[in-house]
Amino acid sequence: MAGDAGRGQSVIVWAIAEGRSVAAAVDRYLTGSTNLPAPVGPTDRPLAA
């Protein structure tokens, strides 16, 4: 996977965080607000190793 080269072993952690952010965005879109956490933003970058 190409993403592994940029994010290394943290790819799983980022996938979970991005999935939670998507769930919060969908909830916000459908209901107008959300109480779900959105741990990462669409332009966030992983920390440098």
Backbone torsions as a table, in degrees:
resi	resn	phi	psi	omega
1	MET	NA	135.9	-177.6
2	ALA	-65.5	-33.1	-179.0
3	GLY	-64.5	-26.4	179.7
4	ASP	-61.7	-32.3	-179.2
5	ALA	-67.0	-34.9	-178.5
6	GLY	-87.5	-32.8	-175.0
7	ARG	-109.6	-11.5	177.6
8	GLY	60.7	-141.8	-175.5
9	GLN	-71.3	-13.8	-178.7
10	SER	-80.4	5.7	-176.4
11	VAL	-58.3	-36.6	179.7
12	ILE	-67.4	-44.7	179.2
13	VAL	-61.0	-43.5	178.5
14	TRP	-65.4	-38.4	179.4
15	ALA	-61.8	-41.8	178.1
16	ILE	-65.0	-46.6	-179.6
17	ALA	-62.9	-41.8	179.2
18	GLU	-67.3	-36.9	176.1
19	GLY	-62.7	-41.0	177.4
20	ARG	-65.6	-38.3	178.2
21	SER	-65.3	-39.6	177.4
22	VAL	-64.2	-42.6	178.8
23	ALA	-60.6	-41.3	178.6
24	ALA	-65.3	-40.8	179.7
25	ALA	-65.5	-41.9	178.5
26	VAL	-65.1	-44.2	178.1
27	ASP	-59.9	-44.6	178.6
28	ARG	-62.0	-41.6	-179.3
29	TYR	-65.3	-44.2	-175.4
30	LEU	-77.8	-34.0	-174.3
31	THR	-111.6	-12.4	179.9
32	GLY	94.3	-14.2	177.0
33	SER	-159.3	171.6	179.1
34	THR	-152.4	152.1	171.8
35	ASN	-109.2	1.7	-178.8
36	LEU	-77.0	144.8	177.2
37	PRO	-73.3	146.2	174.4
38	ALA	-124.0	84.8	-171.4
39	PRO	-65.8	-22.8	179.0
40	VAL	-134.0	146.9	175.8
41	GLY	-94.2	167.3	-176.9
42	PRO	-64.6	-20.1	179.9
43	THR	-110.4	7.8	178.8
44	ASP	-66.5	147.9	178.1
45	ARG	-117.5	149.2	175.1
46	PRO	-66.2	154.0	176.8
47	LEU	-68.2	144.5	177.7
48	ALA	-69.8	142.4	-178.8
49	ALA	-77.8	NA	NA
